[in-house]
Amino acid sequence: MTDVSTHRTNGVPGATPYIRTMGAFEVVRDQTSAQWPSRKARDLLKLLVARRGRPTARELLMDNLWPDDDPGRCGNRLSVALSTIRTALDPYRRYSPDHFVSTDKYVVMLANVTIDVEVFLAAAREAQLRYERDEPDAMTALALAEAAYAGEFLAEDPRQEWAVSLRELARASYLDLVRTLASASARSADYERAQTYQLLALERDPFDEQAHLGLITALSRTGKHDRARRQYRDYQRQMNRIGIEPVPFPADRQLSPAC
């Protein structure tokens, strides 16, 4: 997938379609949100996005979109849905039909579009590498990448199995970012910032033991002892739910064991 923001064909400027998939699904081109006369075409585009630029067999697409229909009729329906997607991505026909949606007799592939989740994943990878290399702008890169995560991938389609892999990858990448930011903030004694990122981690994973304990430490170091005690009790409840023995309250967290 390209993340280039603009193209130029035969001297005619045209904005690269931008596909939002984190949170609400939306396709934007020429600063306008695409309209969808066909829900199946919209679902087809989502499925192609989830494939991450890999060629996808026509049979697989038809099985997912029309699982109970006559296979003989699904080919025509797929062709109509692909035409609808091409119109949504390129309403003024600035490009060849295969520029954004490439097809042949057997496979379909999405190309030359910008997708928010792919932009986020690339930013997250780059930020983590900068942090590992101890580059001076690493914390800024980590924070910018974290801010690019706008929500779960295709949150409106929680039961679609084909969306699970990319959703979990994006979610895991986000959790890695906030954990790194929390740890780095704590190491630099910026405990207020560490609290922010530990809370973000717990929003996504309430069973993250290290996030709980890190938050307790950060609260303690900033004198918020009552909140730290409440956080420890919440930590105990969450660990009990998944059958993990909570660790005793460490003495270096400066809190009374009688939580």
C-alpha positions in Angstrom: 0.0 0.0 0.0 1.3 3.5 -0.8 1.2 6.3 1.7 1.8 8.9 -0.9 -0.7 11.7 -0.5 -1.1 12.9 -4.1 -0.7 11.7 -7.6 -0.6 13.5 -10.9 -1.7 11.9 -14.2 -1.5 13.7 -17.6 -1.1 17.0 -15.8 -4.3 16.6 -13.8 -3.9 16.7 -10.0 -5.8 14.1 -8.1 -5.8 13.3 -4.4 -4.9 9.7 -3.4 -8.0 8.1 -1.7 -7.6 8.0 2.1 -9.3 5.1 3.8 -10.2 5.4 7.5 -10.6 2.1 9.2 -9.8 2.8 12.8 -13.0 3.7 14.5 -15.6 4.7 11.9 -15.0 3.5 8.3 -14.8 6.2 5.7 -13.3 6.8 2.2 -12.1 10.4 1.5 -11.0 11.7 -1.9 -10.7 15.3 -3.0 -11.6 16.2 0.5 -15.0 14.6 0.1 -16.4 11.5 1.8 -17.5 8.8 -0.6 -21.1 7.7 -0.7 -22.0 4.1 -0.8 -25.1 3.0 -2.8 -24.1 -0.6 -2.1 -23.3 -2.0 1.3 -21.8 -5.1 -0.3 -19.3 -2.9 -2.2 -18.4 -1.2 1.0 -17.9 -4.6 2.7 -15.8 -5.7 -0.3 -13.5 -2.7 0.1 -13.1 -3.5 3.8 -12.2 -7.1 3.0 -9.6 -5.9 0.5 -8.1 -3.5 3.0 -7.8 -6.3 5.6 -5.8 -8.3 3.0 -3.1 -5.6 3.1 -2.4 -5.5 -0.6 -2.2 -9.2 -1.1 -3.9 -10.7 -4.1 -7.2 -12.2 -3.1 -9.0 -15.0 -5.0 -12.4 -14.1 -6.4 -13.8 -17.2 -4.9 -12.7 -16.1 -1.4 -14.4 -12.7 -1.9 -17.6 -14.2 -3.1 -17.7 -16.8 -0.3 -17.4 -14.0 2.3 -19.9 -11.6 0.7 -22.5 -14.0 -0.6 -22.0 -17.3 1.3 -25.5 -18.7 0.6 -26.0 -17.5 -2.9 -25.8 -19.4 -6.2 -22.1 -19.2 -7.3 -23.2 -18.7 -10.9 -24.7 -15.4 -9.9 -22.0 -14.2 -7.6 -19.5 -13.5 -10.4 -21.7 -10.7 -11.8 -22.4 -9.4 -8.3 -18.7 -9.2 -7.6 -18.1 -7.3 -10.9 -20.8 -4.8 -10.0 -19.3 -4.3 -6.5 -15.8 -3.8 -7.9 -17.2 -1.2 -10.3 -18.8 0.6 -7.3 -15.5 0.7 -5.5 -13.7 2.1 -8.5 -16.2 4.9 -8.7 -15.9 5.6 -5.0 -12.1 5.8 -5.2 -11.9 7.6 -8.5 -15.2 9.3 -9.3 -13.7 11.5 -12.0 -11.9 8.6 -13.8 -8.5 10.2 -13.6 -6.8 6.8 -13.7 -7.1 3.5 -15.5 -9.7 1.1 -14.0 -6.9 -1.1 -12.5 -5.0 1.7 -10.8 -6.7 1.3 -7.4 -8.4 -2.0 -7.9 -6.4 -4.5 -9.9 -8.2 -7.6 -11.2 -7.7 -10.5 -13.5 -9.6 -13.7 -14.1 -8.6 -15.2 -10.7 -7.6 -12.5 -8.2 -8.4 -8.9 -7.0 -5.9 -6.6 -5.4 -6.1 -3.1 -3.8 -3.3 -0.6 -4.5 -2.3 3.0 -4.6 -4.4 4.1 -1.6 -3.5 5.5 1.8 -5.0 3.5 4.7 -4.9 4.9 8.2 -4.0 1.6 9.9 -1.1 1.0 7.6 0.2 4.5 8.3 -0.1 3.9 12.0 1.7 0.5 11.8 4.5 2.0 9.8 4.8 4.9 12.3 4.8 2.6 15.2 7.6 0.4 13.8 9.7 3.4 13.0 9.2 4.9 16.4 10.1 1.7 18.2 13.3 1.4 16.1 14.3 5.0 17.0 13.7 4.2 20.6 15.9 1.1 20.5 18.6 3.1 18.8 18.3 5.8 21.5 17.7 8.5 19.0 17.1 12.0 20.4 13.6 12.3 18.9 12.5 8.8 19.8 10.0 9.9 22.5 8.4 12.4 20.1 8.1 9.7 17.4 6.5 7.3 19.9 4.0 9.9 21.1 3.1 10.8 17.5 2.6 7.2 16.6 0.4 6.6 19.7 -1.7 9.6 18.7 -2.3 8.1 15.2 -4.2 5.2 16.7 -7.8 6.3 16.3 -9.5 3.2 17.6 -10.0 -0.5 16.8 -9.6 -1.6 13.2 -13.1 -1.9 11.6 -14.8 -1.6 15.0 -18.2 -1.7 13.3 -17.4 -5.3 12.1 -16.4 -7.1 15.3 -17.7 -10.5 14.1 -15.9 -10.6 10.7 -13.2 -13.2 11.0 -11.2 -11.7 8.1 -10.8 -8.5 10.1 -9.4 -10.1 13.3 -5.7 -10.5 12.2 -5.1 -6.9 11.3 -7.2 -5.7 14.3 -5.1 -7.6 16.7 -1.9 -6.5 15.0 -2.8 -2.9 15.3 -4.0 -3.3 18.9 -0.8 -5.1 19.9 1.3 -2.4 18.2 -0.6 0.3 20.1 -0.1 -1.5 23.4 3.6 -1.8 22.8 3.8 1.9 22.1 2.0 3.0 25.3 4.0 0.5 27.4 7.2 1.8 26.0 6.1 5.4 26.6 5.1 4.6 30.2 8.4 2.8 31.0 10.5 5.5 29.4 8.5 8.2 31.3 9.0 6.4 34.6 12.7 6.0 34.0 13.0 9.7 33.5 11.0 10.3 36.7 8.1 11.9 34.7 5.5 10.0 36.8 2.5 12.1 35.7 3.2 11.2 32.1 3.8 7.6 33.0 0.3 7.5 34.7 -1.3 8.7 31.5 0.2 5.9 29.4 -0.3 3.2 32.0 -4.0 4.2 32.0 -4.1 4.0 28.2 -2.7 0.5 28.4 -5.3 -0.6 30.9 -8.1 0.8 28.8 -7.1 -1.6 26.0 -6.0 -4.5 28.3 -7.5 -4.4 31.9 -5.5 -7.6 32.7 -2.1 -6.1 32.0 -0.3 -6.8 35.2 2.8 -4.6 34.5 0.5 -1.7 33.6 -1.3 -2.0 36.9 1.9 -2.2 39.0 3.5 0.6 37.0 0.5 2.8 37.6 0.6 2.0 41.3 4.3 3.0 41.4 3.7 6.2 39.5 0.7 7.2 41.7 2.8 6.6 44.8 5.8 8.6 43.6 3.5 11.6 43.0 1.9 11.3 46.4 -1.4 10.0 45.3 -1.5 7.3 47.9 -5.3 6.9 48.1 -5.6 6.4 44.4 -2.7 4.0 44.5 -4.5 1.9 47.1 -7.6 1.8 45.0 -5.5 0.9 42.0 -4.0 -2.0 43.9 -7.5 -3.3 44.8 -8.5 -3.1 41.2 -5.3 -5.0 40.2 -6.2 -7.7 42.7 -9.7 -8.1 41.3 -8.5 -8.3 37.7 -5.9 -10.9 38.5 -8.4 -13.0 40.4 -10.7 -13.0 37.4 -8.1 -14.7 35.3 -6.7 -17.0 38.0 -3.4 -15.2 38.6 -2.1 -14.7 42.1 -1.6 -10.9 42.7 1.9 -10.0 43.9 2.2 -8.6 47.4 2.3 -4.9 47.7 6.0 -4.1 47.2 7.6 -2.1 50.0 9.3 0.2 47.5 5.9 1.5 46.3 5.7 3.4 49.7 2.2 2.2 50.4 0.8 0.4 53.4 0.3 -3.3 52.9 -3.2 -2.9 54.4 -4.8 -2.1 51.1 
